[in-house]
């Protein structure tokens, strides 16, 4: 019984470690430099690369643009 409770405590500690170590920090805090690119610019660069799955990023960006364009169109219609 003592051995199983030690294992349970160890397992709980290991499972909780990522939660305890993660903090809400800006992305640039780890590098010490500020990033001059926006998320959209980074995604656009990624979509144009030859990395596997990059085409999916581009397709998702086009779908998001189409959706937001439709929303903007619906918002601009007058009464």
PDB file of N, CA, C and O in Angstrom:
ATOM      1  N   UNK A   1       0.822  -1.186   0.000  1.00  0.00           N
ATOM      2  CA  UNK A   1       0.000   0.000   0.000  1.00  0.00           C
ATOM      3  C   UNK A   1       0.871   1.257   0.000  1.00  0.00           C
ATOM      4  O   UNK A   1       0.561   2.222  -0.699  1.00  0.00           O
ATOM      5  N   UNK A   2       1.932   1.254   0.759  1.00  0.00           N
ATOM      6  CA  UNK A   2       2.817   2.415   0.795  1.00  0.00           C
ATOM      7  C   UNK A   2       3.447   2.637  -0.571  1.00  0.00           C
ATOM      8  O   UNK A   2       3.600   3.776  -1.012  1.00  0.00           O
ATOM      9  N   UNK A   3       3.809   1.563  -1.232  1.00  0.00           N
ATOM     10  CA  UNK A   3       4.444   1.684  -2.529  1.00  0.00           C
ATOM     11  C   UNK A   3       3.480   2.267  -3.560  1.00  0.00           C
ATOM     12  O   UNK A   3       3.883   3.115  -4.356  1.00  0.00           O
ATOM     13  N   UNK A   4       2.237   1.841  -3.568  1.00  0.00           N
ATOM     14  CA  UNK A   4       1.268   2.346  -4.539  1.00  0.00           C
ATOM     15  C   UNK A   4       0.933   3.818  -4.288  1.00  0.00           C
ATOM     16  O   UNK A   4       0.696   4.564  -5.238  1.00  0.00           O
ATOM     17  N   UNK A   5       0.911   4.239  -3.042  1.00  0.00           N
ATOM     18  CA  UNK A   5       0.642   5.652  -2.770  1.00  0.00           C
ATOM     19  C   UNK A   5       1.826   6.511  -3.188  1.00  0.00           C
ATOM     20  O   UNK A   5       1.639   7.643  -3.635  1.00  0.00           O
ATOM     21  N   UNK A   6       3.039   5.993  -3.051  1.00  0.00           N
ATOM     22  CA  UNK A   6       4.218   6.737  -3.533  1.00  0.00           C
ATOM     23  C   UNK A   6       4.162   6.886  -5.045  1.00  0.00           C
ATOM     24  O   UNK A   6       4.483   7.945  -5.585  1.00  0.00           O
ATOM     25  N   UNK A   7       3.754   5.822  -5.726  1.00  0.00           N
ATOM     26  CA  UNK A   7       3.637   5.890  -7.177  1.00  0.00           C
ATOM     27  C   UNK A   7       2.555   6.891  -7.579  1.00  0.00           C
ATOM     28  O   UNK A   7       2.721   7.633  -8.547  1.00  0.00           O
ATOM     29  N   UNK A   8       1.473   6.911  -6.851  1.00  0.00           N
ATOM     30  CA  UNK A   8       0.391   7.842  -7.165  1.00  0.00           C
ATOM     31  C   UNK A   8       0.838   9.282  -6.964  1.00  0.00           C
ATOM     32  O   UNK A   8       0.512  10.153  -7.770  1.00  0.00           O
ATOM     33  N   UNK A   9       1.569   9.534  -5.909  1.00  0.00           N
ATOM     34  CA  UNK A   9       2.066  10.888  -5.640  1.00  0.00           C
ATOM     35  C   UNK A   9       3.078  11.299  -6.705  1.00  0.00           C
ATOM     36  O   UNK A   9       3.058  12.435  -7.180  1.00  0.00           O
ATOM     37  N   UNK A  10       3.957  10.379  -7.077  1.00  0.00           N
ATOM     38  CA  UNK A  10       4.947  10.667  -8.110  1.00  0.00           C
ATOM     39  C   UNK A  10       4.268  10.932  -9.445  1.00  0.00           C
ATOM     40  O   UNK A  10       4.642  11.862 -10.160  1.00  0.00           O
ATOM     41  N   UNK A  11       3.277  10.124  -9.782  1.00  0.00           N
ATOM     42  CA  UNK A  11       2.550  10.315 -11.022  1.00  0.00           C
ATOM     43  C   UNK A  11       1.812  11.650 -11.033  1.00  0.00           C
ATOM     44  O   UNK A  11       1.799  12.343 -12.051  1.00  0.00           O
ATOM     45  N   UNK A  12       1.212  12.009  -9.930  1.00  0.00           N
ATOM     46  CA  UNK A  12       0.518  13.284  -9.824  1.00  0.00           C
ATOM     47  C   UNK A  12       1.491  14.455  -9.973  1.00  0.00           C
ATOM     48  O   UNK A  12       1.183  15.442 -10.640  1.00  0.00           O
ATOM     49  N   UNK A  13       2.648  14.342  -9.359  1.00  0.00           N
ATOM     50  CA  UNK A  13       3.651  15.402  -9.445  1.00  0.00           C
ATOM     51  C   UNK A  13       4.157  15.566 -10.875  1.00  0.00           C
ATOM     52  O   UNK A  13       4.324  16.688 -11.354  1.00  0.00           O
ATOM     53  N   UNK A  14       4.399  14.453 -11.551  1.00  0.00           N
ATOM     54  CA  UNK A  14       4.873  14.521 -12.935  1.00  0.00           C
ATOM     55  C   UNK A  14       3.787  15.086 -13.841  1.00  0.00           C
ATOM     56  O   UNK A  14       4.083  15.861 -14.750  1.00  0.00           O
ATOM     57  N   UNK A  15       2.540  14.710 -13.607  1.00  0.00           N
ATOM     58  CA  UNK A  15       1.443  15.210 -14.428  1.00  0.00           C
ATOM     59  C   UNK A  15       1.197  16.703 -14.205  1.00  0.00           C
ATOM     60  O   UNK A  15       0.802  17.411 -15.132  1.00  0.00           O
ATOM     61  N   UNK A  16       1.424  17.178 -13.000  1.00  0.00           N
ATOM     62  CA  UNK A  16       1.173  18.586 -12.685  1.00  0.00           C
ATOM     63  C   UNK A  16       2.339  19.489 -13.070  1.00  0.00           C
ATOM     64  O   UNK A  16       2.179  20.709 -13.110  1.00  0.00           O
ATOM     65  N   UNK A  17       3.499  18.924 -13.352  1.00  0.00           N
ATOM     66  CA  UNK A  17       4.686  19.732 -13.635  1.00  0.00           C
ATOM     67  C   UNK A  17       4.506  20.657 -14.836  1.00  0.00           C
ATOM     68  O   UNK A  17       4.857  21.831 -14.724  1.00  0.00           O
ATOM     69  N   UNK A  18       3.980  20.203 -15.981  1.00  0.00           N
ATOM     70  CA  UNK A  18       3.813  21.151 -17.095  1.00  0.00           C
ATOM     71  C   UNK A  18       2.890  22.312 -16.760  1.00  0.00           C
ATOM     72  O   UNK A  18       3.098  23.430 -17.232  1.00  0.00           O
ATOM     73  N   UNK A  19       1.878  22.054 -15.953  1.00  0.00           N
ATOM     74  CA  UNK A  19       0.975  23.136 -15.569  1.00  0.00           C
ATOM     75  C   UNK A  19       1.671  24.151 -14.675  1.00  0.00           C
ATOM     76  O   UNK A  19       1.439  25.355 -14.791  1.00  0.00           O
ATOM     77  N   UNK A  20       2.520  23.662 -13.786  1.00  0.00           N
ATOM     78  CA  UNK A  20       3.216  24.557 -12.875  1.00  0.00           C
ATOM     79  C   UNK A  20       4.300  25.349 -13.592  1.00  0.00           C
ATOM     80  O   UNK A  20       4.587  26.487 -13.219  1.00  0.00           O
ATOM     81  N   UNK A  21       4.895  24.763 -14.606  1.00  0.00           N
ATOM     82  CA  UNK A  21       6.004  25.423 -15.303  1.00  0.00           C
ATOM     83  C   UNK A  21       5.530  26.394 -16.379  1.00  0.00           C
ATOM     84  O   UNK A  21       6.261  27.315 -16.744  1.00  0.00           O
ATOM     85  N   UNK A  22       4.323  26.200 -16.888  1.00  0.00           N
ATOM     86  CA  UNK A  22       3.859  27.080 -17.954  1.00  0.00           C
ATOM     87  C   UNK A  22       3.349  28.383 -17.352  1.00  0.00           C
ATOM     88  O   UNK A  22       2.637  28.397 -16.347  1.00  0.00           O
ATOM     89  N   UNK A  23       3.734  29.463 -17.996  1.00  0.00           N
ATOM     90  CA  UNK A  23       3.287  30.786 -17.567  1.00  0.00           C
ATOM     91  C   UNK A  23       2.873  31.559 -18.802  1.00  0.00           C
ATOM     92  O   UNK A  23       3.339  31.281 -19.907  1.00  0.00           O
ATOM     93  N   UNK A  24       2.007  32.519 -18.612  1.00  0.00           N
ATOM     94  CA  UNK A  24       1.590  33.360 -19.722  1.00  0.00           C
ATOM     95  C   UNK A  24       2.646  34.427 -19.935  1.00  0.00           C
ATOM     96  O   UNK A  24       2.639  35.474 -19.287  1.00  0.00           O
ATOM     97  N   UNK A  25       3.548  34.143 -20.850  1.00  0.00           N
ATOM     98  CA  UNK A  25       4.606  35.088 -21.179  1.00  0.00           C
ATOM     99  C   UNK A  25       4.512  35.426 -22.653  1.00  0.00           C
ATOM    100  O   UNK A  25       4.055  34.603 -23.445  1.00  0.00           O
ATOM    101  N   UNK A  26       4.929  36.600 -23.030  1.00  0.00           N
ATOM    102  CA  UNK A  26       4.976  36.908 -24.455  1.00  0.00           C
ATOM    103  C   UNK A  26       5.957  35.977 -25.150  1.00  0.00           C
ATOM    104  O   UNK A  26       6.895  35.475 -24.533  1.00  0.00           O
ATOM    105  N   UNK A  27       5.733  35.753 -26.436  1.00  0.00           N
ATOM    106  CA  UNK A  27       6.591  34.849 -27.190  1.00  0.00           C
ATOM    107  C   UNK A  27       8.031  35.336 -27.243  1.00  0.00           C
ATOM    108  O   UNK A  27       8.954  34.529 -27.348  1.00  0.00           O
ATOM    109  N   UNK A  28       8.229  36.634 -27.172  1.00  0.00           N
ATOM    110  CA  UNK A  28       9.580  37.171 -27.304  1.00  0.00           C
ATOM    111  C   UNK A  28      10.382  37.116 -26.009  1.00  0.00           C
ATOM    112  O   UNK A  28      11.584  37.382 -26.027  1.00  0.00           O
ATOM    113  N   UNK A  29       9.750  36.777 -24.887  1.00  0.00           N
ATOM    114  CA  UNK A  29      10.472  36.830 -23.625  1.00  0.00           C
ATOM    115  C   UNK A  29      11.558  35.773 -23.533  1.00  0.00           C
ATOM    116  O   UNK A  29      12.550  35.972 -22.832  1.00  0.00           O
ATOM    117  N   UNK A  30      11.393  34.648 -24.227  1.00  0.00           N
ATOM    118  CA  UNK A  30      12.396  33.608 -24.164  1.00  0.00           C
ATOM    119  C   UNK A  30      13.640  33.942 -24.962  1.00  0.00           C
ATOM    120  O   UNK A  30      14.737  33.501 -24.619  1.00  0.00           O
ATOM    121  N   UNK A  31      13.481  34.711 -26.015  1.00  0.00           N
ATOM    122  CA  UNK A  31      14.592  35.009 -26.895  1.00  0.00           C
ATOM    123  C   UNK A  31      15.291  36.320 -26.538  1.00  0.00           C
ATOM    124  O   UNK A  31      16.448  36.524 -26.906  1.00  0.00           O
ATOM    125  N   UNK A  32      14.620  37.183 -25.846  1.00  0.00           N
ATOM    126  CA  UNK A  32      15.230  38.452 -25.502  1.00  0.00           C
ATOM    127  C   UNK A  32      15.119  39.486 -26.609  1.00  0.00           C
ATOM    128  O   UNK A  32      15.664  40.582 -26.482  1.00  0.00           O
ATOM    129  N   UNK A  33      14.425  39.159 -27.692  1.00  0.00           N
ATOM    130  CA  UNK A  33      14.221  40.097 -28.783  1.00  0.00           C
ATOM    131  C   UNK A  33      12.736  40.208 -29.056  1.00  0.00           C
ATOM    132  O   UNK A  33      11.957  39.328 -28.689  1.00  0.00           O
ATOM    133  N   UNK A  34      12.356  41.281 -29.696  1.00  0.00           N
ATOM    134  CA  UNK A  34      10.956  41.436 -30.048  1.00  0.00           C
ATOM    135  C   UNK A  34      10.751  40.963 -31.473  1.00  0.00           C
ATOM    136  O   UNK A  34      11.633  41.130 -32.316  1.00  0.00           O
ATOM    137  N   UNK A  35       9.607  40.381 -31.749  1.00  0.00           N
ATOM    138  CA  UNK A  35       9.290  39.881 -33.068  1.00  0.00           C
ATOM    139  C   UNK A  35       8.569  40.974 -33.828  1.00  0.00           C
ATOM    140  O   UNK A  35       7.585  41.529 -33.340  1.00  0.00           O
ATOM    141  N   UNK A  36       9.052  41.287 -35.021  1.00  0.00           N
ATOM    142  CA  UNK A  36       8.457  42.377 -35.782  1.00  0.00           C
ATOM    143  C   UNK A  36       7.357  41.895 -36.721  1.00  0.00           C
ATOM    144  O   UNK A  36       6.687  42.720 -37.343  1.00  0.00           O
ATOM    145  N   UNK A  37       7.151  40.581 -36.843  1.00  0.00           N
ATOM    146  CA  UNK A  37       6.131  40.057 -37.730  1.00  0.00           C
ATOM    147  C   UNK A  37       4.839  39.777 -36.968  1.00  0.00           C
ATOM    148  O   UNK A  37       4.858  39.348 -35.815  1.00  0.00           O
ATOM    149  N   UNK A  38       3.732  40.027 -37.632  1.00  0.00           N
ATOM    150  CA  UNK A  38       2.440  39.682 -37.041  1.00  0.00           C
ATOM    151  C   UNK A  38       2.190  38.194 -37.238  1.00  0.00           C
ATOM    152  O   UNK A  38       2.903  37.536 -37.995  1.00  0.00           O
ATOM    153  N   UNK A  39       1.189  37.670 -36.565  1.00  0.00           N
ATOM    154  CA  UNK A  39       0.853  36.249 -36.720  1.00  0.00           C
ATOM    155  C   UNK A  39       0.442  35.960 -38.161  1.00  0.00           C
ATOM    156  O   UNK A  39       0.795  34.915 -38.709  1.00  0.00           O
ATOM    157  N   UNK A  40      -0.293  36.866 -38.770  1.00  0.00           N
ATOM    158  CA  UNK A  40      -0.710  36.671 -40.168  1.00  0.00           C
ATOM    159  C   UNK A  40       0.488  36.633 -41.095  1.00  0.00           C
ATOM    160  O   UNK A  40       0.512  35.833 -42.030  1.00  0.00           O
ATOM    161  N   UNK A  41       1.481  37.476 -40.861  1.00  0.00           N
ATOM    162  CA  UNK A  41       2.677  37.468 -41.698  1.00  0.00           C
ATOM    163  C   UNK A  41       3.448  36.158 -41.536  1.00  0.00           C
ATOM    164  O   UNK A  41       3.939  35.599 -42.517  1.00  0.00           O
ATOM    165  N   UNK A  42       3.555  35.670 -40.302  1.00  0.00           N
ATOM    166  CA  UNK A  42       4.248  34.399 -40.081  1.00  0.00           C
ATOM    167  C   UNK A  42       3.499  33.259 -40.762  1.00  0.00           C
ATOM    168  O   UNK A  42       4.113  32.383 -41.370  1.00  0.00           O
ATOM    169  N   UNK A  43       2.151  33.274 -40.656  1.00  0.00           N
ATOM    170  CA  UNK A  43       1.350  32.239 -41.295  1.00  0.00           C
ATOM    171  C   UNK A  43       1.480  32.303 -42.812  1.00  0.00           C
ATOM    172  O   UNK A  43       1.520  31.267 -43.476  1.00  0.00           O
ATOM    173  N   UNK A  44       1.544  33.497 -43.356  1.00  0.00           N
ATOM    174  CA  UNK A  44       1.681  33.660 -44.797  1.00  0.00           C
ATOM    175  C   UNK A  44       3.024  33.116 -45.281  1.00  0.00           C
ATOM    176  O   UNK A  44       3.093  32.468 -46.325  1.00  0.00           O
ATOM    177  N   UNK A  45       4.072  33.376 -44.536  1.00  0.00           N
ATOM    178  CA  UNK A  45       5.390  32.838 -44.884  1.00  0.00           C
ATOM    179  C   UNK A  45       5.367  31.320 -44.817  1.00  0.00           C
ATOM    180  O   UNK A  45       5.905  30.643 -45.694  1.00  0.00           O
ATOM    181  N   UNK A  46       4.748  30.795 -43.783  1.00  0.00           N
ATOM    182  CA  UNK A  46       4.644  29.346 -43.634  1.00  0.00           C
ATOM    183  C   UNK A  46       3.840  28.737 -44.775  1.00  0.00           C
ATOM    184  O   UNK A  46       4.212  27.685 -45.295  1.00  0.00           O
ATOM    185  N   UNK A  47       2.747  29.378 -45.171  1.00  0.00           N
ATOM    186  CA  UNK A  47       1.904  28.852 -46.247  1.00  0.00           C
ATOM    187  C   UNK A  47       2.660  28.790 -47.568  1.00  0.00           C
ATOM    188  O   UNK A  47       2.369  27.930 -48.400  1.00  0.00           O
ATOM    189  N   UNK A  48       3.612  29.673 -47.776  1.00  0.00           N
ATOM    190  CA  UNK A  48       4.394  29.679 -49.010  1.00  0.00           C
ATOM    191  C   UNK A  48       5.590  28.759 -48.980  1.00  0.00           C
ATOM    192  O   UNK A  48       6.292  28.633 -49.983  1.00  0.00           O
ATOM    193  N   UNK A  49       5.841  28.116 -47.864  1.00  0.00           N
ATOM    194  CA  UNK A  49       7.011  27.244 -47.764  1.00  0.00           C
ATOM    195  C   UNK A  49       6.707  25.847 -48.282  1.00  0.00           C
ATOM    196  O   UNK A  49       5.565  25.531 -48.615  1.00  0.00           O
ATOM    197  N   UNK A  50       7.729  25.024 -48.346  1.00  0.00           N
ATOM    198  CA  UNK A  50       7.573  23.650 -48.821  1.00  0.00           C
ATOM    199  C   UNK A  50       7.465  22.660 -47.667  1.00  0.00           C
ATOM    200  O   UNK A  50       7.637  21.458 -47.867  1.00  0.00           O
ATOM    201  N   UNK A  51       7.184  23.146 -46.472  1.00  0.00           N
ATOM    202  CA  UNK A  51       7.028  22.288 -45.304  1.00  0.00           C
ATOM    203  C   UNK A  51       5.741  21.474 -45.470  1.00  0.00           C
ATOM    204  O   UNK A  51       4.724  22.011 -45.909  1.00  0.00           O
ATOM    205  N   UNK A  52       5.777  20.178 -45.122  1.00  0.00           N
ATOM    206  CA  UNK A  52       4.541  19.387 -45.218  1.00  0.00           C
ATOM    207  C   UNK A  52       3.422  20.002 -44.372  1.00  0.00           C
ATOM    208  O   UNK A  52       3.626  20.338 -43.206  1.00  0.00           O
ATOM    209  N   UNK A  53       2.263  20.141 -44.964  1.00  0.00           N
ATOM    210  CA  UNK A  53       1.124  20.731 -44.271  1.00  0.00           C
ATOM    211  C   UNK A  53       1.006  22.225 -44.467  1.00  0.00           C
ATOM    212  O   UNK A  53       0.030  22.827 -44.018  1.00  0.00           O
ATOM    213  N   UNK A  54       1.972  22.840 -45.126  1.00  0.00           N
ATOM    214  CA  UNK A  54       1.936  24.288 -45.320  1.00  0.00           C
ATOM    215  C   UNK A  54       0.763  24.701 -46.193  1.00  0.00           C
ATOM    216  O   UNK A  54       0.211  25.786 -46.015  1.00  0.00           O
ATOM    217  N   UNK A  55       0.378  23.854 -47.129  1.00  0.00           N
ATOM    218  CA  UNK A  55      -0.763  24.173 -47.987  1.00  0.00           C
ATOM    219  C   UNK A  55      -2.042  24.270 -47.158  1.00  0.00           C
ATOM    220  O   UNK A  55      -2.938  25.048 -47.486  1.00  0.00           O
ATOM    221  N   UNK A  56      -2.128  23.488 -46.095  1.00  0.00           N
ATOM    222  CA  UNK A  56      -3.285  23.550 -45.202  1.00  0.00           C
ATOM    223  C   UNK A  56      -3.370  24.879 -44.485  1.00  0.00           C
ATOM    224  O   UNK A  56      -4.465  25.384 -44.233  1.00  0.00           O
ATOM    225  N   UNK A  57      -2.230  25.448 -44.155  1.00  0.00           N
ATOM    226  CA  UNK A  57      -2.208  26.764 -43.512  1.00  0.00           C
ATOM    227  C   UNK A  57      -2.751  27.814 -44.474  1.00  0.00           C
ATOM    228  O   UNK A  57      -3.541  28.676 -44.090  1.00  0.00           O
ATOM    229  N   UNK A  58      -2.316  27.728 -45.730  1.00  0.00           N
ATOM    230  CA  UNK A  58      -2.806  28.665 -46.733  1.00  0.00           C
ATOM    231  C   UNK A  58      -4.300  28.515 -46.963  1.00  0.00           C
ATOM    232  O   UNK A  58      -5.016  29.508 -47.096  1.00  0.00           O
ATOM    233  N   UNK A  59      -4.775  27.262 -47.009  1.00  0.00           N
ATOM    234  CA  UNK A  59      -6.213  27.025 -47.201  1.00  0.00           C
ATOM    235  C   UNK A  59      -7.013  27.565 -46.022  1.00  0.00           C
ATOM    236  O   UNK A  59      -8.091  28.129 -46.212  1.00  0.00           O
ATOM    237  N   UNK A  60      -6.501  27.400 -44.819  1.00  0.00           N
ATOM    238  CA  UNK A  60      -7.187  27.914 -43.639  1.00  0.00           C
ATOM    239  C   UNK A  60      -7.229  29.442 -43.650  1.00  0.00           C
ATOM    240  O   UNK A  60      -8.224  30.046 -43.250  1.00  0.00           O
ATOM    241  N   UNK A  61      -6.155  30.052 -44.106  1.00  0.00           N
ATOM    242  CA  UNK A  61      -6.141  31.518 -44.186  1.00  0.00           C
ATOM    243  C   UNK A  61      -7.161  32.013 -45.207  1.00  0.00           C
ATOM    244  O   UNK A  61      -7.862  32.995 -44.963  1.00  0.00           O
ATOM    245  N   UNK A  62      -7.245  31.325 -46.369  1.00  0.00           N
ATOM    246  CA  UNK A  62      -8.224  31.724 -47.383  1.00  0.00           C
ATOM    247  C   UNK A  62      -9.649  31.544 -46.871  1.00  0.00           C
ATOM    248  O   UNK A  62     -10.513  32.383 -47.126  1.00  0.00           O
ATOM    249  N   UNK A  63      -9.896  30.454 -46.150  1.00  0.00           N
ATOM    250  CA  UNK A  63     -11.236  30.221 -45.591  1.00  0.00           C
ATOM    251  C   UNK A  63     -11.584  31.285 -44.559  1.00  0.00           C
ATOM    252  O   UNK A  63     -12.718  31.763 -44.514  1.00  0.00           O
ATOM    253  N   UNK A  64     -10.613  31.655 -43.730  1.00  0.00           N
ATOM    254  CA  UNK A  64     -10.855  32.694 -42.724  1.00  0.00           C
ATOM    255  C   UNK A  64     -11.111  34.039 -43.387  1.00  0.00           C
ATOM    256  O   UNK A  64     -11.959  34.807 -42.933  1.00  0.00           O
ATOM    257  N   UNK A  65     -10.378  34.328 -44.465  1.00  0.00           N
ATOM    258  CA  UNK A  65     -10.599  35.577 -45.193  1.00  0.00           C
ATOM    259  C   UNK A  65     -11.991  35.615 -45.812  1.00  0.00           C
ATOM    260  O   UNK A  65     -12.667  36.642 -45.773  1.00  0.00           O
ATOM    261  N   UNK A  66     -12.412  34.494 -46.379  1.00  0.00           N
ATOM    262  CA  UNK A  66     -13.741  34.441 -46.998  1.00  0.00           C
ATOM    263  C   UNK A  66     -14.837  34.609 -45.953  1.00  0.00           C
ATOM    264  O   UNK A  66     -15.825  35.306 -46.185  1.00  0.00           O
ATOM    265  N   UNK A  67     -14.660  33.979 -44.820  1.00  0.00           N
ATOM    266  CA  UNK A  67     -15.656  34.085 -43.754  1.00  0.00           C
ATOM    267  C   UNK A  67     -15.726  35.504 -43.214  1.00  0.00           C
ATOM    268  O   UNK A  67     -16.812  36.060 -43.049  1.00  0.00           O
ATOM    269  N   UNK A  68     -14.564  36.087 -42.941  1.00  0.00           N
ATOM    270  CA  UNK A  68     -14.575  37.451 -42.394  1.00  0.00           C
ATOM    271  C   UNK A  68     -15.074  38.449 -43.434  1.00  0.00           C
ATOM    272  O   UNK A  68     -15.701  39.447 -43.078  1.00  0.00           O
ATOM    273  N   UNK A  69     -14.805  38.192 -44.714  1.00  0.00           N
ATOM    274  CA  UNK A  69     -15.342  39.057 -45.764  1.00  0.00           C
ATOM    275  C   UNK A  69     -16.854  38.985 -45.824  1.00  0.00           C
ATOM    276  O   UNK A  69     -17.518  40.005 -46.009  1.00  0.00           O
ATOM    277  N   UNK A  70     -17.408  37.785 -45.668  1.00  0.00           N
ATOM    278  CA  UNK A  70     -18.870  37.619 -45.649  1.00  0.00           C
ATOM    279  C   UNK A  70     -19.498  38.302 -44.462  1.00  0.00           C
ATOM    280  O   UNK A  70     -20.568  38.899 -44.579  1.00  0.00           O
ATOM    281  N   UNK A  71     -18.845  38.223 -43.322  1.00  0.00           N
ATOM    282  CA  UNK A  71     -19.352  38.865 -42.105  1.00  0.00           C
ATOM    283  C   UNK A  71     -19.333  40.383 -42.275  1.00  0.00           C
ATOM    284  O   UNK A  71     -20.288  41.069 -41.912  1.00  0.00           O
ATOM    285  N   UNK A  72     -18.238  40.897 -42.830  1.00  0.00           N
ATOM    286  CA  UNK A  72     -18.156  42.342 -43.052  1.00  0.00           C
ATOM    287  C   UNK A  72     -19.237  42.797 -44.035  1.00  0.00           C
ATOM    288  O   UNK A  72     -19.815  43.872 -43.870  1.00  0.00           O
ATOM    289  N   UNK A  73     -19.509  41.980 -45.055  1.00  0.00           N
ATOM    290  CA  UNK A  73     -20.557  42.311 -46.022  1.00  0.00           C
ATOM    291  C   UNK A  73     -21.929  42.322 -45.386  1.00  0.00           C
ATOM    292  O   UNK A  73     -22.751  43.188 -45.687  1.00  0.00           O
ATOM    293  N   UNK A  74     -22.182  41.366 -44.507  1.00  0.00           N
ATOM    294  CA  UNK A  74     -23.482  41.310 -43.840  1.00  0.00           C
ATOM    295  C   UNK A  74     -23.650  42.458 -42.853  1.00  0.00           C
ATOM    296  O   UNK A  74     -24.762  42.950 -42.660  1.00  0.00           O
ATOM    297  N   UNK A  75     -22.563  42.888 -42.228  1.00  0.00           N
ATOM    298  CA  UNK A  75     -22.629  43.998 -41.289  1.00  0.00           C
ATOM    299  C   UNK A  75     -22.845  45.332 -41.995  1.00  0.00           C
ATOM    300  O   UNK A  75     -23.384  46.263 -41.397  1.00  0.00           O
ATOM    301  N   UNK A  76     -22.437  45.439 -43.248  1.00  0.00           N
ATOM    302  CA  UNK A  76     -22.517  46.725 -43.924  1.00  0.00           C
ATOM    303  C   UNK A  76     -23.841  46.951 -44.641  1.00  0.00           C
ATOM    304  O   UNK A  76     -24.085  48.038 -45.166  1.00  0.00           O
ATOM    305  N   UNK A  77     -24.702  45.927 -44.669  1.00  0.00           N
ATOM    306  CA  UNK A  77     -25.998  46.079 -45.339  1.00  0.00           C
ATOM    307  C   UNK A  77     -26.884  46.979 -44.496  1.00  0.00           C
ATOM    308  O   UNK A  77     -27.047  46.764 -43.295  1.00  0.00           O
ATOM    309  N   UNK A  78     -27.443  47.969 -45.126  1.00  0.00           N
ATOM    310  CA  UNK A  78     -28.301  48.912 -44.407  1.00  0.00           C
ATOM    311  C   UNK A  78     -29.713  48.371 -44.240  1.00  0.00           C
ATOM    312  O   UNK A  78     -30.079  47.379 -44.871  1.00  0.00           O
ATOM    313  N   UNK A  79     -30.511  49.021 -43.389  1.00  0.00           N
ATOM    314  CA  UNK A  79     -31.890  48.573 -43.145  1.00  0.00           C
ATOM    315  C   UNK A  79     -32.817  48.811 -44.299  1.00  0.00           C
ATOM    316  O   UNK A  79     -34.000  48.479 -44.218  1.00  0.00           O
TER     317      UNK A  79
END
